[in-house]
Structure formats: C-alpha cells, structure tokens
Amino acid sequence: MLKKDRVLRSIVLLQAVCMIIMAILVVFRVLLPPKAAPQTDIDGLQQQGNTPPSAEEPIAATVGSERITEKQLNEQLRLQYGDQLLRTLMVRAATRLEADAYGLQVTEEEIDDELSIMMAGYESEQQYYDAMKEQLGLTREGVHDDAKYRLLLDKVAVRSVDVTDAEIDAYIADNKEQYSARTQLHLAWIVVPDRKTADEVLDKLSDGEDFALMARTYSIDSDTSENGGDLGYIDADDPFADQAMLEAAGGLSVGGVTGPITVDLGQAIIQLLEKKTEKEMSNSRQRDQARRDIALSKLNGLRSFEDQLLQKYDAKTVQP
C-alpha cells in the first residue's frame, strides 16, 4: 500500500472518531426528556431507586431477566454527554447570531470547495458519501450542513483579524500546490518479484488477458491483489508515491499499460484506469481561503473565541 494511503487512512480514522462522538451527542441530547433527580447508583448507572421498571415504560434492552428502560438510558446519556453537547448547541446559536449581525453568509461555491478538500483520498464523491453514511450515519444533507456551519464559524472567528495583502501573497506563494489545478490518476498495478515474471505477465496482457485477473493471479502486493491491483486515485505530483511510477503513468492513455518499473516490492506493471483534473480555484477564492487560513492561525484557538461569543450574547444554562 502506498505510504500516503496509510497516512490518509489514519487521518480519516481520527476525524471519524471525533465525528462519531459528536453525532451521538447531537442525536441523544435533542431527543432526551428533561432531567430527573438521580437516585440509587447501581453498577455505575443512575437508576430510579430499587423499584423495577413498570410494564408501561419503554424498554431499550433486556439482559436475561433484567430490563433497561429508555428512561434509564436517556438519564445516563444526559449525565455523560449533556453538558458538552449543550455547550455545542449554545455556540452554534451564538455563531448564527453573530453571523446575522454582520451579514456573514456561506455560499454554495465555498461549501463545494470545502467538500472537495474533505473528499481528497476517496476514489469518488459517491464513495465519500457512502463512507460518511456507513461510518457515521450522516446523510448528504448532514455532511453539507456540517461543512456549512464550520465555514460560518470560521468567517465569524476571523472577521476582526487583520490580514494584509502582503501576508496573503506570501501565503499563496508558499502553498502553490494547495491552489493549483490538481490532476489525479486512478491506477492499478501488478507487482511481481522479478523481471522474468513481469515479462510473462506483459505477454499475457498483450494477448488480451484481463488486467484485474492477472493482478489477482500474479501480484505479490497483498494489499491490492484481491481487488484487481486497484491503487485508487493518486495525485499526479504526490511526493509519497513512487515517482518513476507516476512519471510512467502520466504518459499513458486511459486503459494503457506500462512497465515493468522497479518499486520497493519488486517489478510493477501499471495500468491507468482514469485520469481527472479539477478546475483551478479562482484568484478571488484563493485569496479568500488564504486570508481565512492566516487569520485562523493568528487566533489563540477557537475555544477561547467561542467563550467570547457566549459571553457577548449572555449565554446561560437554565436548570429545570
């Protein structure tokens, strides 16, 4: 597996864990009934005394003869997550008020750009949304709304931060790859131990044998062989990928095959499955994004800014 792919999977996993926690908090906090005074603590869970649940109470689960009610579940969730999520909801409300006060909005173009960044590393837009649905239970609308809120919070946070044109120019110059049009290559490979085997496989491919079948039959790369050698999408200028492989693949037409190329695992035969180039970000969008990135780096942290927002709008909790 490519080094970048390993790094990307680790980053995505970390993001997924954070999003899962937030999704759980949102769902349960919104649906929970008002707090009730906790009573006897049994096995670390707040129970309603020692009185068994009545037959009318909705049951969340059963364990042998024991019943766990929806009420017990909700109370425990409130105890564990209620304060944290309540703050999240309050910050979101304060963010909306501040945005309305200064006429700040997030455009669909900005959301599309943000989602494109989030989708980096996925083979397609559909695969990204499928992953969000499977791993986090988020619909397309949910992903869209989350991106919109985060962009709005950024705008509110950086509104009063001074960023000069010179800083923006320098930032763009130092991060050209972030703003240039990105070309991605969808590649597959067959890795064999030596040149002789590579030549044999190339001969079979020339005779019309299926590339994916040859990968499953001959490739020694256990990470990709069962999937027909599919490497997924790789940036054409990816510094983590094998540069000889990228150079060779860049000269192929879609469906074309080249090799053998010497790689860490042995000799590789490469096929270009698809090639796509994203449109370059407009100059105005480049500068807007650069300004946002610079301004965010100047803040002491979003947490302290959120505290300021809550104080500004006199946010307070109301005990039931």
Buried (B, 14 or more C-beta within 10 A) or exposed (E): EBEBBEEBEEEBEEEBEEBBEBBBBBEBBEEBEEEEEBEEEEEEBBBBEEEEBEEEBEBEEEEEEEBBBBBBBBBBBBEEBBEEBBBBEBBBBBBBBBBEEEEBEBEEEBBEBBBBEBBBBBBBEEBBBEBBBEBBEBEEEBBBEBBBBBBBBBBBBBEEBEBEEEBBEEBBEEBEEBBEEBBBBBBBBBBBEEEEBBBBBBEBBEEEEEBBEBBBEBBEBEBBBEBBBBBBBBBBEBEBBBEEBBEBBEEBEEEEBBBBBBBEBBBBBBBBBEBEEEEEBEEEBBBBBBBBBBBBEEBEEBEEBBBEBBEEBEBEEEEE
